[in-house]
Amino acid sequence: MRLSRPGYLAFTIMLLIVLVWLTAYPIAKHLPQGTFQDPLEKVYNGLNVLFTALAFGGVVVTLLFQAEESRIARREEVERSIFELFQTFTSLDFQHVKDSSFRCLLAAVKSRDYAEFLASRLFVVEQLALPGSSLPILRELDEDKRDKADEDIVHADRADRLMLDNMLNFFAMLAQRESSATVIKHCDFAYDWWRPVLWLLGQLQRERYLASSAIQTYCKNQLVVVTLEALDKVYGHAPLKTREEVWAYVTGHPKMVAFGLDGRFALR
């Protein structure tokens, strides 16, 4: 039977203790008389020495096994995280969440007015109303909205924004997991697709937060940029440290240009 690493170390420690004990008496026989008053009795009782050493060895072995169990538990936790997150991300229900979320973000890319509206809705105060100029874009991005009345589109957009909240929460939970780096090595989660559109939204949200004392007073939820900074670090993206770096990245990203980025973002 093959021993595990802790088992091998435990066997080695016990064997070493027994060997030391077995050699102690012959060595003592050749030492000058009086070095040990009586090797077999009071001061140097062989059995006491052996059992004491074995007890100490048992403590060491216990610690080794505990360390091994912790390592195994950690590995199982990572594997469970990978499985759970992958199941969530690939489920049919979550596909609806992704589709609805990306529609909102694409509308924000195509319309700066809608983007400002979307960022405002991430706070409980100072929320903007849905701009009428964005209704044609919402119809363009979703076939189900094309024949709907304006009032119905408002309700449909609200449903999409609720899905965006779920998507933002998903990325926030991913960023906060200690095992994120290991999980991401196994499941990509298409972050490179989400990154530019999320940074656009996150930067607008941050600018609204910094510009409003009311928002700072009443809104304590974590900003989207905190999640993005954590995910960027895990994925190995260069950090976006300043406002200018963020907007240079957003407005210069080839995919954002292909999506039809509103030219007014370049004026920021």
Phi, psi and chi 1 to 4 in degrees:
 res  aa     phi    psi   chi1   chi2   chi3   chi4
   1 MET       -  131.4 -178.0  178.8   65.5      -
   2 ARG   -81.1  128.9 -173.8  177.2  179.7 -179.6
   3 LEU   -84.1  146.5  -66.6  175.2      -      -
   4 SER   -72.4  170.6   64.0      -      -      -
   5 ARG   -58.8  -48.8 -175.8  171.8   62.6  177.5
   6 PRO   -61.4  -37.8  -24.0   35.5      -      -
   7 GLY   -64.3  -41.3      -      -      -      -
   8 TYR   -63.4  -44.7  177.6   77.4      -      -
   9 LEU   -63.8  -39.3  -70.3  174.4      -      -
  10 ALA   -63.4  -44.9      -      -      -      -
  11 PHE   -61.5  -41.7  175.2   78.0      -      -
  12 THR   -63.9  -43.4  -57.5      -      -      -
  13 ILE   -63.5  -45.4  -69.2  171.5      -      -
  14 MET   -63.1  -43.0  -67.5  -59.8 -176.7      -
  15 LEU   -62.6  -41.4 -178.3   60.4      -      -
  16 LEU   -63.4  -41.2 -178.7   61.2      -      -
  17 ILE   -61.4  -45.4  -69.7  171.2      -      -
  18 VAL   -64.9  -41.6  172.0      -      -      -
  19 LEU   -63.3  -42.4  -70.7  175.0      -      -
  20 VAL   -61.6  -41.9  169.6      -      -      -
  21 TRP   -64.6  -42.0  178.1   76.9      -      -
  22 LEU   -66.0  -32.3  -71.9  175.0      -      -
  23 THR   -88.5  -10.4   57.1      -      -      -
  24 ALA   -63.9  -45.3      -      -      -      -
  25 TYR   -68.2  -47.9 -177.9   73.0      -      -
  26 PRO   -57.8  -36.9  -25.7   34.9      -      -
  27 ILE   -65.8  -42.6  -68.6  173.0      -      -
  28 ALA   -62.6  -30.9      -      -      -      -
  29 LYS   -64.2  -29.3  -68.4  -81.3  -70.1  179.8
  30 HIS   -95.3   -2.9  -68.3   83.5      -      -
  31 LEU   -80.0  155.9  -68.8  175.3      -      -
  32 PRO   -55.0  142.6  -23.8   32.7      -      -
  33 GLN   -62.5  136.2 -169.5  165.3    0.9      -
  34 GLY    99.9  -11.2      -      -      -      -
  35 THR   -62.1  -45.6  -58.6      -      -      -
  36 PHE  -120.8  128.9  -61.6  106.5      -      -
  37 GLN   -64.1  -38.9  -67.6 -178.5   -4.5      -
  38 ASP  -159.3   95.8 -166.3  -16.1      -      -
  39 PRO   -57.3  -26.5  -22.3   32.5      -      -
  40 LEU  -100.0   -0.8  -63.4  178.1      -      -
  41 GLU  -119.8 -117.3  -56.1 -121.0   -9.5      -
  42 LYS   -63.1  -60.5  -62.7  178.5 -177.6  178.9
  43 VAL   -73.4  -40.9  178.7      -      -      -
  44 TYR  -120.9   72.5 -168.0   79.4      -      -
  45 ASN   -84.7  114.6 -172.2  -52.3      -      -
  46 GLY   -56.7  -42.9      -      -      -      -
  47 LEU   -67.3  -40.9  -70.8  177.0      -      -
  48 ASN   -61.4  -43.5  -74.0  -20.3      -      -
  49 VAL   -61.3  -44.6  171.7      -      -      -
  50 LEU   -61.7  -49.5  175.1   62.6      -      -
  51 PHE   -66.3  -36.5  -70.8  134.4      -      -
  52 THR   -63.2  -44.1  -59.3      -      -      -
  53 ALA   -64.5  -41.9      -      -      -      -
  54 LEU   -64.0  -37.4  -71.2  175.8      -      -
  55 ALA   -63.0  -44.1      -      -      -      -
  56 PHE   -62.8  -42.9  174.9   76.0      -      -
  57 GLY   -61.0  -36.6      -      -      -      -
  58 GLY   -62.4  -38.8      -      -      -      -
  59 VAL   -62.4  -45.0  172.4      -      -      -
  60 VAL   -62.1  -43.7  173.8      -      -      -
  61 VAL   -63.1  -41.5  169.7      -      -      -
  62 THR   -59.7  -43.5  -60.8      -      -      -
  63 LEU   -63.5  -38.6  -66.5  175.1      -      -
  64 LEU   -63.8  -43.9  -71.2  173.1      -      -
  65 PHE   -67.1  -36.5  -85.3  106.4      -      -
  66 GLN   -64.2  -40.4  -73.1  178.5  -13.9      -
  67 ALA   -64.0  -40.0      -      -      -      -
  68 GLU   -65.9  -42.0  178.1   69.3    6.0      -
  69 GLU   -63.3  -38.2  -70.9  174.3   -2.2      -
  70 SER   -64.8  -40.2  -62.4      -      -      -
  71 ARG   -64.3  -42.4 -172.5 -177.8   66.3   81.7
  72 ILE   -65.2  -42.5  -66.9  173.1      -      -
  73 ALA   -62.9  -39.5      -      -      -      -
  74 ARG   -63.0  -44.5  170.4   65.6  175.5  166.9
  75 ARG   -63.3  -41.3 -175.7 -179.6   62.6 -157.7
  76 GLU   -65.4  -35.8  -69.2  176.0  -12.0      -
  77 GLU   -64.6  -43.0  178.6 -172.0   -5.2      -
  78 VAL   -63.1  -44.9  170.5      -      -      -
  79 GLU   -62.7  -38.9  -68.9  173.7   -9.4      -
  80 ARG   -67.3  -38.8 -175.2  167.3   56.1 -108.5
  81 SER   -62.9  -43.9  -64.8      -      -      -
  82 ILE   -59.2  -47.1  -66.7  170.1      -      -
  83 PHE   -64.1  -46.2 -179.7   71.5      -      -
  84 GLU   -64.9  -46.5  -69.0  173.6   -7.1      -
  85 LEU   -66.5  -38.6  -70.7  170.8      -      -
  86 PHE   -65.9  -41.8 -177.0   75.9      -      -
  87 GLN   -60.1  -43.5  -87.0 -164.2  -38.9      -
  88 THR   -63.9  -49.3  -60.7      -      -      -
  89 PHE   -66.8  -30.5 -164.8   75.4      -      -
  90 THR   -98.7    0.3   58.2      -      -      -
  91 SER   -71.2  155.2   67.1      -      -      -
  92 LEU   -64.4  -37.6  -68.3  177.4      -      -
  93 ASP   -63.5  -40.8  -70.5  -20.9      -      -
  94 PHE   -74.3  -22.2 -157.6   69.6      -      -
  95 GLN   -62.8  -36.6 -174.9   60.9   46.9      -
  96 HIS   -63.8  -39.3  171.9   63.0      -      -
  97 VAL   -61.5  -46.2  172.9      -      -      -
  98 LYS   -64.0  -44.6  -69.0 -174.6  -75.7 -173.8
  99 ASP   -62.4  -46.6  -69.7  -17.7      -      -
 100 SER   -65.2  -41.3  -60.3      -      -      -
 101 SER   -63.4  -45.0  -59.7      -      -      -
 102 PHE   -68.1  -30.5 -143.0   78.9      -      -
 103 ARG   -61.3  -44.3  -83.4 -161.7  -61.0  -90.5
 104 CYS   -60.7  -45.4  -72.1      -      -      -
 105 LEU   -69.1  -35.7  -66.3  170.1      -      -
 106 LEU   -66.5  -38.1  -77.9 -179.6      -      -
 107 ALA   -62.8  -36.4      -      -      -      -
 108 ALA   -67.1  -35.8      -      -      -      -
 109 VAL   -65.2  -42.1  170.6      -      -      -
 110 LYS   -80.2  -20.6  -67.3  174.9  176.6  -68.8
 111 SER  -137.5  114.5  170.5      -      -      -
 112 ARG   -64.2  -33.7  176.2  172.9  166.6  177.6
 113 ASP   -62.6  -43.9  -66.1  -26.4      -      -
 114 TYR   -67.9  -35.8 -176.9   83.2      -      -
 115 ALA   -62.0  -43.3      -      -      -      -
 116 GLU   -63.5  -40.8  -63.6  -77.2    1.0      -
 117 PHE   -61.5  -46.1  157.1   75.7      -      -
 118 LEU   -62.8  -42.9 -169.7   60.4      -      -
 119 ALA   -64.0  -37.8      -      -      -      -
 120 SER   -65.8  -30.7   76.4      -      -      -
 121 ARG   -75.9   -5.1  -71.0  -72.9  165.4  163.6
 122 LEU   -82.2   -5.2  -62.8  176.7      -      -
 123 PHE  -115.8  158.1  -62.7  117.7      -      -
 124 VAL   -87.1  -14.5   71.8      -      -      -
 125 VAL  -123.6  160.3  -64.2      -      -      -
 126 GLU    56.1   44.2  -62.3 -174.0   -1.6      -
 127 GLN   -82.4  140.5  -64.5 -179.3  -26.2      -
 128 LEU   -89.6  158.1  -59.2  176.9      -      -
 129 ALA   -85.5  153.4      -      -      -      -
 130 LEU   -60.8  119.7  178.4   67.0      -      -
 131 PRO   -70.1  135.5   24.3  -32.1      -      -
 132 GLY   -62.9  -27.8      -      -      -      -
 133 SER   -67.5  -16.5   60.1      -      -      -
 134 SER   -90.2   -9.4   64.5      -      -      -
 135 LEU   -60.6  -44.4  -65.0  178.7      -      -
 136 PRO   -59.6  -34.8  -23.5   34.4      -      -
 137 ILE   -69.0  -41.1  -65.8  175.0      -      -
 138 LEU   -63.3  -38.2  -63.3  177.5      -      -
 139 ARG   -66.4  -38.1  -72.9 -169.8  172.9   97.3
 140 GLU   -65.8  -36.1  173.0 -167.7  -19.0      -
 141 LEU   -82.7  -15.4  -68.0  173.4      -      -
 142 ASP  -138.7  115.8 -171.6    0.9      -      -
 143 GLU   -60.1  -33.5  -68.0 -176.5    0.0      -
 144 ASP   -66.7  -17.3  -66.4  -22.0      -      -
 145 LYS   -96.0  -10.0  -65.1 -173.5  178.2   77.4
 146 ARG   -63.7  -34.9  -70.4 -179.9 -177.1  175.1
 147 ASP  -103.6   10.4  -62.8  -34.0      -      -
 148 LYS   -88.5  152.7  -71.3 -175.1  176.8 -179.4
 149 ALA   -71.4  161.1      -      -      -      -
 150 ASP   -55.7  -42.2  -69.2   -6.6      -      -
 151 GLU   -64.0  -37.3 -176.8  177.0  -11.8      -
 152 ASP   -68.7  -34.4  -66.6  -29.1      -      -
 153 ILE   -65.7  -36.7  -69.8 -178.1      -      -
 154 VAL   -59.4  -44.1  171.6      -      -      -
 155 HIS   -67.9  -39.9  -68.1  -66.7      -      -
 156 ALA   -66.3  -37.4      -      -      -      -
 157 ASP   -66.3  -37.4  175.6   72.0      -      -
 158 ARG   -61.3  -40.6 -177.2 -178.5  -61.3  116.8
 159 ALA   -63.8  -40.1      -      -      -      -
 160 ASP   -64.5  -39.1  -76.4  -13.1      -      -
 161 ARG   -68.2  -29.3  -73.9 -172.1  -75.7  106.8
 162 LEU   -66.4  -36.7  -72.8  173.8      -      -
 163 MET   -67.6  -35.0  -64.2  -60.8  100.9      -
 164 LEU   -63.1  -39.5  176.7   59.6      -      -
 165 ASP   -57.4  -42.4  -71.1  -20.5      -      -
 166 ASN   -63.6  -39.2  -67.8  -23.2      -      -
 167 MET   -67.4  -41.4 -164.5   68.7 -156.0      -
 168 LEU   -63.2  -38.4  -66.7  175.5      -      -
 169 ASN   -66.3  -36.6  -73.0  -29.5      -      -
 170 PHE   -61.2  -48.9  173.1   84.6      -      -
 171 PHE   -65.8  -34.7  -80.7  120.0      -      -
 172 ALA   -64.4  -42.1      -      -      -      -
 173 MET   -66.4  -38.5  -72.2 -171.7  -66.7      -
 174 LEU   -62.5  -41.3  179.4   62.3      -      -
 175 ALA   -68.1  -29.2      -      -      -      -
 176 GLN   -86.5  -13.5  -68.8  170.8    2.9      -
 177 ARG   -73.3  133.6  -68.5 -157.0  177.8 -162.2
 178 GLU   -63.7  -26.2  -67.1 -177.7    0.0      -
 179 SER   -91.5   13.0   58.2      -      -      -
 180 SER   -54.7  -45.6  -69.1      -      -      -
 181 ALA   -60.6  -42.6      -      -      -      -
 182 THR   -68.5  -40.2  -55.0      -      -      -
 183 VAL   -62.5  -45.5  170.4      -      -      -
 184 ILE   -65.1  -28.3  -73.4  171.1      -      -
 185 LYS   -63.5  -24.9  -70.4  178.3 -178.1  177.5
 186 HIS   -99.8  -29.2  -64.9   79.0      -      -
 187 CYS  -133.2  119.0  -55.5      -      -      -
 188 ASP   -76.1  -35.3 -179.3   28.9      -      -
 189 PHE    62.6   16.2  -58.9  111.8      -      -
 190 ALA    53.4   35.5      -      -      -      -
 191 TYR   -62.6  -33.3  179.9   64.6      -      -
 192 ASP   -62.2  -27.5  -74.4  -13.2      -      -
 193 TRP   -76.2  -38.0  -71.9   80.1      -      -
 194 TRP   -79.7  -27.2  -68.9   91.0      -      -
 195 ARG   -56.5  -52.6 -173.7  177.8 -174.7 -116.9
 196 PRO   -64.1  -39.9   20.4  -31.3      -      -
 197 VAL   -72.0  -34.0  -70.0      -      -      -
 198 LEU   -71.3  -35.9  -71.8  176.6      -      -
 199 TRP   -66.9  -34.8  -95.8  109.0      -      -
 200 LEU   -60.0  -50.4 -178.1  148.0      -      -
 201 LEU   -65.1  -43.9  177.5   62.3      -      -
 202 GLY   -63.7  -38.7      -      -      -      -
 203 GLN   -68.7  -40.0 -177.8   59.6   26.1      -
 204 LEU   -63.1  -40.9  -71.2  176.1      -      -
 205 GLN   -63.0  -43.6 -178.0 -161.8   29.5      -
 206 ARG   -63.9  -40.9  175.0  160.6   57.2 -175.8
 207 GLU   -65.6  -37.9  -69.8  179.0    6.1      -
 208 ARG   -65.2  -40.4  -69.5 -171.8   65.9   82.8
 209 TYR   -63.2  -45.9  177.9   83.6      -      -
 210 LEU   -68.8  -25.9  -65.9  175.2      -      -
 211 ALA   -89.9   -6.2      -      -      -      -
 212 SER  -126.6  119.8  171.1      -      -      -
 213 SER   -70.8  -31.8   58.7      -      -      -
 214 ALA   -65.4  -43.7      -      -      -      -
 215 ILE   -64.0  -41.7  -68.8  176.9      -      -
 216 GLN   -64.6  -29.1  -66.7  176.5   28.5      -
 217 THR   -78.7  -42.8  -60.8      -      -      -
 218 TYR  -102.2  -10.5  -64.4  107.5      -      -
 219 CYS  -118.7  114.9  -56.2      -      -      -
 220 LYS  -116.8    7.2  -57.8  -58.4 -179.7 -177.4
 221 ASN   -66.7  151.2  -71.1  -15.2      -      -
 222 GLN   -64.9  134.5  178.0  174.5  -76.6      -
 223 LEU   -71.2  151.6  -62.8  179.5      -      -
 224 VAL   -60.3  -35.3  173.2      -      -      -
 225 VAL   -64.4  -25.7  -67.5      -      -      -
 226 VAL   -65.8  -43.0  175.7      -      -      -
 227 THR   -62.6  -44.5  -63.8      -      -      -
 228 LEU   -65.8  -38.9  -61.5  179.1      -      -
 229 GLU   -63.3  -39.4  -72.2  168.1   -7.1      -
 230 ALA   -67.4  -43.4      -      -      -      -
 231 LEU   -68.0  -37.6  -71.6  175.6      -      -
 232 ASP   -58.7  -40.9  -78.5   -5.0      -      -
 233 LYS   -64.9  -42.6 -176.2  176.9 -179.2 -179.8
 234 VAL   -66.1  -42.4  171.6      -      -      -
 235 TYR   -79.6  -12.5  -84.9   93.4      -      -
 236 GLY    87.0   18.8      -      -      -      -
 237 HIS   -77.1  148.6  -73.6  -73.2      -      -
 238 ALA   -64.3  133.2      -      -      -      -
 239 PRO   -65.8  144.0   23.6  -32.8      -      -
 240 LEU  -101.3   99.9  -58.2  174.1      -      -
 241 LYS   -90.6  -26.7  -61.5  179.6  179.7  179.6
 242 THR  -123.6  164.0   65.8      -      -      -
 243 ARG   -58.2  -42.0  178.2 -179.7 -176.9  -85.5
 244 GLU   -64.1  -39.5  -69.9   71.9   23.3      -
 245 GLU   -65.0  -38.9  -71.7  178.3  -13.8      -
 246 VAL   -63.2  -49.6  172.5      -      -      -
 247 TRP   -71.7  -29.9  -73.9  115.6      -      -
 248 ALA   -65.0  -40.1      -      -      -      -
 249 TYR   -66.8  -47.4  166.6   73.8      -      -
 250 VAL   -64.2  -50.2  169.0      -      -      -
 251 THR   -75.2  -20.1   57.1      -      -      -
 252 GLY  -100.0   -2.4      -      -      -      -
 253 HIS   -69.7  127.2 -164.3  -70.5      -      -
 254 PRO   -57.5  -35.7  -23.5   33.0      -      -
 255 LYS   -70.3  -35.5 -154.1   61.4 -173.0  176.9
 256 MET   -65.8  -39.4  -62.2  -68.2  -85.7      -
 257 VAL   -63.8  -42.1  175.6      -      -      -
 258 ALA   -65.9  -32.2      -      -      -      -
 259 PHE   -70.6  -15.5  -74.2  150.7      -      -
 260 GLY    92.9   49.0      -      -      -      -
 261 LEU   -57.3  131.4 -178.1   67.5      -      -
 262 ASP   -59.2  126.4 -170.7  -25.8      -      -
 263 GLY   -61.4  -19.7      -      -      -      -
 264 ARG   -68.6  -18.8  -70.3  177.9  -67.5  171.6
 265 PHE   -67.6  -29.4  -77.0  114.5      -      -
 266 ALA   -68.1  -15.4      -      -      -      -
 267 LEU   -89.2   -0.4  -56.8  176.7      -      -
 268 ARG   -68.7      -  -59.6 -167.7   65.1   83.1
